[in-house]
Amino acid sequence: MRVLAFDMGATRLKASMVEDGQVGAVTTRPSRDLSGSAVMDLLVATATELAASGDVDAVGVAVPGIVDGGTVISLAGKFDGLVGADLAGTVTSAVGAPTIVVNDAIAAAVGEAVAGAGVGHQRVVMVTIGTGVGTAVVEDGGPLGAGPWGGGLMGGQIPIGDGSSGPVDTSGRHGTIEALCAADRLLDAELGLTSVPGLLAAWERREIGAAAVVASYRRSLELALVALAQAHAPSVIVVGGGPLSTAAGWLLDGMTEAVSSRLWAGHDLVVVPASLGDAAALAGLAALAARG
């Protein structure tokens, strides 16, 4: 089965032809600061270009919003004007193949569950840390729960701290997983650092200030993962977000033990880094398209 898959990120549109579950070469196009209509035009133009290389059985599109029936119904702060647009119908008309539109966190979680770090687990929770915190729950290779609010999408809004002050999440609320665990929380301290890789480098040099920031962030992340584990009872939590999850000894070292110590006896759980990178959502879209 050949699935033309698109991951519509806030800075890049990523696309690939996925054949029998194997993600091919990934094409990228800049998407930063595009309006809803402009990103739609970009999507259609790229789909038309890539579809010319051969037959397409289905198209999958991952978007950073809440989706219902191929239409984005809620999208905070990105691609102004995309809400209400018939993405599935527009792409189907352009390419001539059935199109599914899926939230990007769900697509990435399905990809990791069927082809990445979650393989072999029946229920997988994935947490993706970036500007916000995306969460999704996968059961037997598909999102847990139907409808636009299914799949465990709102895990980032679970409160784990003081709800009266401090940073806020994309809904403007204090004390939630997203408010306390978004990547920028690692840069809030006055260390003169402007990027997470920069903080990682300072931490690797054993700088005291960086070590304190990382330790504080780890405590928030631990609470977040415990809350998600208690809510969904997975056997694995996959954490994505580039160096946030993959750098050795950094945020996830010892996290399995820390989280497991707070769970009920008999709840076996591991916390692992994501393994597919940019290919996760693309692989997930192909798997979801194949499910029909």
N, C-alpha and C positions, 0 to 999 in steps of 0.2 A: 504494500500500500504506500502510495506517495502522498505525503501531506506537506503542503506549503505552510510553514509555521512562522508567525511574527510575534515578537515580544516588543510591545510599544512602551519603552522606558521614557522617563522624563528628559533624558539627555541623548539617548540613542534608540533608534529603531533597529532591532536585530531580526534577521530573517534567514531561514535555511530551508532547503528541501530535505525532508526527513523520509527516508525510504526504508520500509520494514523496520522502523524503530531506530535506525541509525541516522544521527544528525550529520548532515553534510557540511560543506563549507558555509561559514556564517558571513552574511553580508550585513554591513552596518551603514546607517544613514543618520546624520545629526537630527535631533528632534527638539533640542532645547529651545524653550520660549515660543514654540509653535502654537498657533490657535487650533481649536478643534477642527475647523475646516481645512487648515493647512496640513495638519497631520493626517487627515483623511485623504487628501490629495496625494501625500507622500506614500501612504499605505497602498492606495490603488495603483500608483505609478510603479512602485516596487513589485507589487504582486503581478502586475501585467508583464513586467520585465522578466521576472523569474519563472513565471508560468510558461513563457515561450520556449523554455528549455526541454519541455516534454509534458506528457499527460499528468494531470493533477487530479487525484481522487477526492481530496478534501483540503480545506484551508482552515487553519486555526489561528486565532488572534488573541493574545494575552494583553490585557489592559489593567492599569492601576486604579480600578474602581469597582463598584458594585454593578453586576450585570444581570439583566433579566431578559431572556428571550432574544439574545443577540443585540440588545440595546443597553448602553451604559445609563444607569439610573441615578448614580451618585459618584462624584469624582471631585475630591478635595484639592483645589489649588493647582490643577494641571490641565492643559489642553482646553482652555476656556471655550465653551460652546460645543463640546463633544457630547455632553449629556443630552439624551433624547435622540441622538443620531442613530440611524439604522445601519450599524457597522456590518452586520452579517449580510443584510440584503445588498448593500453597496458593493461589498467584495465579491459576493456571489455573482452579481451582474457583470462585474469586470472580468472575472476569471472563468466563470461557467462551472464552478464546482461548489458543492455544499460547504457552508462556512459555520464554524462554531466560534463564539466569543466567550472568553473565560477570564475571570480575575487572575492577575499575574501571580499572586501568592499561591492560589490553588494550582495553577499550571506548573509552577516550579516545584511545589510539594509532590505533585503526581510524578513529575520527572524523577525526582530523587527517590521516590518510593519504588518506581518500577525499573529504574536503570542506574540508580546512584547509591547514596549512603544508606537509604532505607530498605534496600533489597533484602528480602527474607523476613520482613516484619509485617504483620497483618495490619496494625494501626500505627501510623506515622504522624507525628506532629512536626511541622517545619516552622522555624522562626527565621525570618530574614531581616537583618539589621542594616539600616541605611539611614536616609533622611528621616524616615519613619520606621516602624516595626511591623512587618507583615507576618501574619500567622495563617496556617491552614492545617486541616486535619484530613488525612487520607486513610480510608479503610478499603482493603482489598483492591487497591489501584484506582479508586475513585474518591471524590470528595465526600466526606461524612455529612450527610444531610442534603436535601434537595432545596431548590429555590434560591433566590438571590442572596439570602442571608445564611445559607448553609455553608458547610465546609469549614467552620471554625474561624471565619474571617475576622471576627471582631475581638480576637484575643488580645490585640494590642491595647484595647480600651479597658481591660480588666484592671481595677485599682489594686496597687500593691504598696502604696505609701500615702503620705500626707496629701489629702485632696484640697488643701486650702492655700497652698503656696508652692513656689518653685516653678520649674519649666512646665510647659503644657504640650499636649499631643495635638494632632491635626484637628481634633474636635474642640480644642481650647480648654481641655480639662487637665487638672493637676493630678499628680500621683499615680498615673496609669503606667502600665508596662511601656507603652510607647513614649510617654513623657520622660520616664526615667532611664530608658534603655536605648533610645535613638543614638546613633553614632556620635552626634554632636555633644552628647553628655560627656564624652571622653575629652572634649576640648574646652569645657566650661571653665576649668581651673586656669588661673593666670600664670601659665607656663610659657607664654609666647609662642605656642604651637598652633598651627593652622590646619593640620591634616592628621588623620588617624595614622597613616604610615609614619609621620614624623614622631607621633607619640610612641608608636611601637619601637622606633629606633632609640628613643630616649629611654624607654623601659629596658630594652636590651642592653643599654649602657649602664643599667642599674642606677639611674638618676633617682634620687629620693622622691622628688615631687611627682615624677611619672609613675613610680611604684605606688604611691599613695592614691593617685587618680585611678589607676587600674584596679587596685584593691577595692576601692569604693564602688566602682562600676560593676565589678564582679559580684558584689553583694546584692546589688539591684538585679542583675541578670539571674543570679541564683533564685531569688524570690520569684522572678517572672517565670522561670522554668518550672519551679515547684507548683505555682498556681496553674500553669497549663497542664502539667502532669496530673494534678489532682482533678482537674476539670475533665480531662479526656482519656486518662488511663492508657497512654500509649506504651509500647515497649521500647521505642526509640524517639528521641527528639533530635532532629537535624537542625543545626544552626548554620545559616549562610550569611554572607556579607563580606566576601573577600578576606583581607587580613584579619578581620574581626573574628573569623571562625577558623581559619586555616593556619595561622602562625603558631608554631609549636610552643607549648608551655605558656601561653599568653592568657587568653580568656577561658579556654575550655579545659585546660589542664586541671585534673582533679574535680571537674564539674559533675561527672557521673556520680562520684562518691558523695559530693556535697548535696546534690539534689536527692539522691536515694536515701540519705540519712533522714530526710524529712517526710518520707513516704511511709505508708502502711507496710508492715512486714508482709513479704510475699509479692510485692509489686516490683518486678524486675524491670529496670530501665537503664538505658545507656544514652549518653549525650555525645553526639558525634558531629564533626564538621561536614558541611555539604561537600560533594565531590564533583559535581558537574559544571559548576561555574555558570557562564552565560548560556550553556546548552540546556540547563535544567528546564526552563519554561518551554523551550522548543521541543524537547523530548516529551514533556508532559502533554503538550497540545496534541502531538501525534498519537500518544496513547489514548487520550480522551476521544479523539476523532475515530480511532479504531473501535472504541467501545460502542460508538453510534449514539 
